[in-house]
Amino acid sequence: MMNGEELRQFAHLDKEGQEMLQLAFETLGLSARAYDRIVKVARTIADLDGASRVDAAHVAEAIRYRALDRGLLF
């Protein structure tokens, strides 16, 4: 339920996570809306993991869920 401002405030990605998400964005042809959704899911995964920051593993898992949702497989 986070808006864009809250995403920037609470869902900071580490450098590796940002690079991974950028690559997925370009490779999968994701929209800005999909980008935000992936960040939100990654933040949720980090919360469930008890992590204060979103790292590359959380981003990778969120990207995999998005790929499954779109019928893509890695």
Summary of the structure (lengths in Angstrom):
residues: 74
radius of gyration: 11.3
end to end distance: 28.1
largest distance: 31.4
contacts: 197
relative contact order: 0.19
helix: 72%
strand: 3%
